[in-house]
Amino acid sequence: NGSLKKLGSDAATKLIDAGDIEAVIAGMKDFRQSGSKLYKFYELSSDVAEKLIDAGYASNVTSSVLGLRSRRKKDEDERSDYFNAFEKLNSNVANKLLDLKKEESVTKMIAGGYFQLLDASTADKLIDVGQEECVVWNLNKFSGLNHSHIADRTIESGKGFDVQKNIDTFQGLSLETIEYLKNFANKPD
């Protein structure tokens, strides 16, 4: 049996650029000693995640981050096929995943703290796809947000109760918005 080699972003980038994406995917998976070429990727960068997404491997990236099992293993043991091979990811990764309709994965990744500070473009994309609650309940995970804009868009989408319930984290709301939110104060959870 060979020894385990821990590889990072440089090695993954070289493999991707050489067209050996499958080697990177294999190195992101949980493994049980299988031959002499044992390696695992750790702390892969957002650039590597973007390259994989652009090459059509978005599901592998989200599965790695979230530690998911592949469909073929659903009825087997509870072990995950993947482990999180990535360091904290950036807004570019979140936006690419949202463009591919992976909003459920992105919201789980945000809630799990797998992103660095996200920017306003990610917040807007999340709201555009009906994930206002994710933004409202994770305001501290975004930078450069106009809280009034987020509150207004969330209220317009019919989810003013979420803004009212989390009003203490919003800054700079107009008196008109604050007064309007009082309409939601006595609604049940």
Residue pairs with C-beta under 8 A, 6 or more apart in sequence:
1 33
1 36
1 38
2 35
2 36
2 37
2 38
3 38
4 38
4 39
4 40
5 38
5 39
5 40
6 39
6 40
6 41
6 42
7 27
7 39
7 40
7 41
7 42
8 41
8 42
8 43
8 44
9 43
9 44
9 45
9 47
9 48
11 41
12 24
12 27
12 41
12 44
12 48
13 47
13 48
13 51
15 21
15 23
15 24
16 24
16 48
16 51
16 52
16 55
21 52
21 55
21 57
24 41
24 48
24 52
25 52
25 57
25 60
27 39
27 40
27 41
27 85
28 40
28 41
28 44
28 60
28 64
28 82
28 83
28 85
29 64
29 81
29 82
29 83
30 79
30 80
30 81
30 82
30 83
31 38
31 40
40 83
40 85
41 85
42 85
43 85
43 86
43 87
44 85
44 86
44 87
45 86
45 87
46 86
46 87
46 89
46 90
46 92
46 93
48 86
49 61
49 86
49 89
49 93
50 92
50 93
50 96
52 58
52 60
52 61
53 61
53 93
53 96
53 97
53 100
54 96
58 96
58 97
58 100
58 102
59 102
60 82
61 86
61 93
61 97
62 68
62 97
62 102
62 105
62 109
63 70
63 81
63 82
64 82
64 83
64 84
64 85
64 86
65 84
65 86
65 89
65 105
65 109
65 112
65 114
66 82
66 84
66 105
66 108
66 109
66 112
66 114
67 80
67 82
67 83
67 84
68 80
68 81
68 82
69 76
69 78
69 79
69 80
69 81
69 82
70 81
73 79
73 81
84 114
86 114
88 113
88 114
88 115
88 116
89 109
89 114
89 115
89 116
90 115
90 116
90 118
91 115
91 118
91 119
91 121
91 122
93 115
94 106
94 109
94 110
94 115
94 118
94 122
94 125
95 121
95 122
95 125
97 103
97 105
97 106
98 106
98 122
98 125
98 126
98 129
99 125
101 129
103 126
103 129
103 130
103 131
106 126
106 131
106 134
107 126
107 131
107 134
109 115
110 118
110 134
110 138
110 141
111 134
111 138
113 141
115 141
117 141
117 142
117 143
118 141
118 142
118 143
119 142
119 143
119 144
120 142
120 143
120 144
120 145
120 146
122 142
123 135
123 142
123 145
123 150
124 153
126 132
126 134
126 135
127 135
127 150
127 153
127 154
127 157
130 157
132 153
132 154
132 157
132 159
132 162
133 159
133 162
135 142
135 150
135 154
136 150
136 154
136 159
136 162
136 163
136 166
137 162
137 166
139 145
139 147
139 150
139 166
139 169
139 170
140 169
146 172
147 170
147 171
147 172
147 173
148 170
148 172
148 173
148 174
148 177
150 170
151 163
151 170
151 173
151 177
151 181
152 177
154 160
154 162
154 163
155 163
155 177
155 180
155 181
160 180
160 181
160 183
160 184
161 184
161 187
163 170
163 181
163 184
164 181
164 182
164 184
164 185
164 187
165 184
165 189
167 173
167 178
167 181
173 181
